[in-house]
Amino acid sequence: MEKTIVLLRAVNVGGRKLLMAELRDACRAAGIDDIQTYIQSGNLIFAAPSADDAETQIECLIADRFGMTVEAIGRSAREWAVYAAGSPFVDADGRGNMIMLCLARKRTLAADTAARLSERALHGETIVVKDDAIWIDFSQGVGSSKLSPTWINRCAGSPVTMRNWRTVLKIAEMTRG
């Protein structure tokens, strides 16, 4: 068993509501005693045999307990430490809510992901694909960008979820504690 991070995709948006306190209770009832969550956007940390097992376990638990279909994207704490140490943007700490780590369900991204995303980067966004991660610097803010979640999913070839740099660092801190 190793510490695993599971990111829930598109919870608590568009009228969907999944309270993290209720999810923690459901996880504990299912035998996940070491569950931690961070903010309401669906960031979970717990021990699991693998990230793939954790994804399936959480997706099934949410479907069974809450009647919701939610995609879960898992990574090990070791993988997460690499993300937290490896932002390609040197000024990430000073602009933590503009720098996004995007992770896809399928770990192998489409070969042309960066090129396709760059076609719609019309507001100064910078895109870097590094291993299984898409990094986006939304220099003028996420709200004005043409890089919609649907477009990012299409370009990556898989459902993607994003977390800002501050969240990436906080989750890394939580996995060390």
C-alpha angles and dihedrals in degrees: 000000000000135000109272133190117216118191117199116217121227100350120152093018132104095019096308113126127193113163113214092218090058091045091051089051091049091049092051090049087053091053101264096129099166097056118146127179132195121210124326098287096088110268113155131180124190143129116276138161089247141344090254091054090048092052092052094043094052095043091052093045092052092046093048098041103032103022092235130129107222127167115228124203115198135196132171120249088248091056090046091053088058091054091047091051096041117057106150089215113085094204096049095120092059094048102035097153094050097052114078132193109208119196125189128213089234107059093212108074123209109274093240097045097119094044094049093046091048090058088068097037092111099145101059097279116160118209126199124177112202118175106306095345133089113206118197127186105203092195093176096038136276094261096068096042124112088211096103121182089249091054093047090051091051094048093047093046091231142059110286134197126197132215126183122240094257090056091047090055095044092051090049089052091050092052091055094051 
